[in-house]
C-alpha cells in the first residue's frame, strides 16, 4: 500500500460508473476498505519499486497514479493478468464517469 509499507492481499472490483477501483478484504465483508478514483489516472507496468527487495516482491507490478498524484502499487498474479488490469483500468479512466 502507499500508506502502509507492507503488502496485503486484496480483492479488487473495477467500476465504470463511477470510475473507481474498490478494494475489499478477501476474507469477506461487503463494505470496501477503500477506493481509488480512476478518472484521469495514469496506469503503467513497473519492473521495480523502492524497497522491493526488502519486502520480497515478485514481478507483475503496476502503478496507478491518480489525478491528484497519489501513487498506488499493485501486484497481479501473472503477467497476463497484469496486462488485463492495465487495459481495463485505462479504459475506465478514459470513458468512466
Helices and strands as residue ranges (DSSP letters): E 10-16, E 19-25, E 34-37, E 42-46, E 61-65, E 71-75, H 79-95
